[in-house]
Amino acid sequence: MSYFEHHVFICTNQRDGGEQCCNSVGGSAMFAYAKDRIGALKKNGPGHIRINKAGCLGRCEQGPVMVVYPDETWYSFIDQQDIDEIIDQHLLGGKVVERLKI
């Protein structure tokens, strides 16, 4: 059994010189939103869901991105509505959000 039901890594990497990166397209803001939303739902902690910052996940051109373990599911997202859909459907409901999957 995994320590967390789902462990989510959201890229917040910032590159220098104007290179494409997740942070420049909302990675940090969406990390904070996801972490706060999981906390408000009281679904954080052991046996539940952990939202973590990540450095570069190597998919900069598709950013911002996240990966959900143990499902090994990668997502690209734009805004809070996309994060809500991932939380509600995948993390809480067990159904992959195909339209956001990469």
C-alpha positions in Angstrom: 0.0 0.0 0.0 1.3 3.4 -0.9 1.7 6.1 1.8 -0.5 8.4 -0.3 -3.5 7.4 -2.4 -2.3 9.9 -5.0 1.0 11.8 -5.1 0.8 14.8 -7.5 3.9 16.6 -8.7 3.2 20.0 -10.4 6.1 21.6 -12.2 7.0 25.1 -10.9 10.3 25.4 -12.7 11.4 28.8 -13.8 13.9 29.1 -16.7 16.1 32.1 -17.4 16.2 34.1 -20.6 12.6 33.7 -21.6 12.7 30.0 -22.3 9.4 28.1 -22.2 8.8 26.8 -18.7 5.9 25.8 -16.6 6.2 28.6 -14.1 5.9 31.3 -16.8 2.5 29.9 -17.8 1.0 29.5 -14.3 2.7 26.5 -12.7 3.2 28.1 -9.3 -0.2 29.7 -9.1 -1.9 26.4 -10.0 0.3 24.5 -7.5 -0.9 26.8 -4.7 -4.5 26.5 -5.9 -4.4 22.7 -6.0 -2.7 22.4 -2.6 -5.2 24.8 -1.0 -8.2 23.0 -2.6 -7.1 19.6 -1.4 -6.5 21.0 2.1 -10.0 22.6 2.1 -11.5 19.2 1.1 -9.5 17.7 4.0 -8.0 15.2 1.6 -4.4 15.9 2.3 -2.0 13.8 4.3 -1.2 10.1 4.7 -3.6 7.8 3.0 -5.0 10.6 0.9 -3.5 13.1 -1.5 -0.2 14.9 -1.5 0.4 17.9 -3.8 4.1 18.6 -4.3 6.1 21.2 -6.2 8.5 19.8 -8.8 11.4 21.1 -10.7 11.5 20.6 -14.4 9.6 17.5 -15.4 11.0 17.6 -19.0 7.8 18.5 -20.8 8.2 22.3 -20.9 6.5 22.7 -24.3 3.3 21.2 -22.9 3.3 23.2 -19.7 2.2 23.7 -17.2 2.2 20.0 -16.4 1.6 17.6 -13.5 2.1 13.9 -13.1 -0.2 11.8 -10.8 1.3 8.7 -9.1 0.8 5.8 -8.7 -1.3 6.1 -11.8 1.6 7.5 -13.9 -0.8 9.9 -15.5 0.5 13.2 -17.0 -1.7 16.3 -17.5 -1.4 19.7 -19.0 -3.7 22.3 -17.6 -4.6 26.0 -18.1 -6.6 27.3 -15.2 -8.4 26.6 -11.9 -11.3 24.9 -13.8 -8.9 22.4 -15.2 -7.3 21.8 -11.8 -10.8 21.3 -10.3 -11.7 18.8 -13.0 -8.5 16.8 -12.3 -9.2 16.9 -8.6 -12.9 16.0 -8.8 -12.7 13.4 -11.6 -9.3 11.8 -11.2 -8.1 12.3 -7.6 -11.5 11.9 -5.9 -13.5 10.0 -8.6 -10.8 7.7 -10.0 -11.5 8.6 -13.6 -8.7 10.0 -15.8 -9.5 13.3 -17.5 -8.8 12.3 -21.0 -9.1 15.9 -22.5 -6.2 17.1 -20.3 -4.0 14.0 -20.5 -0.7 14.1 -22.3 
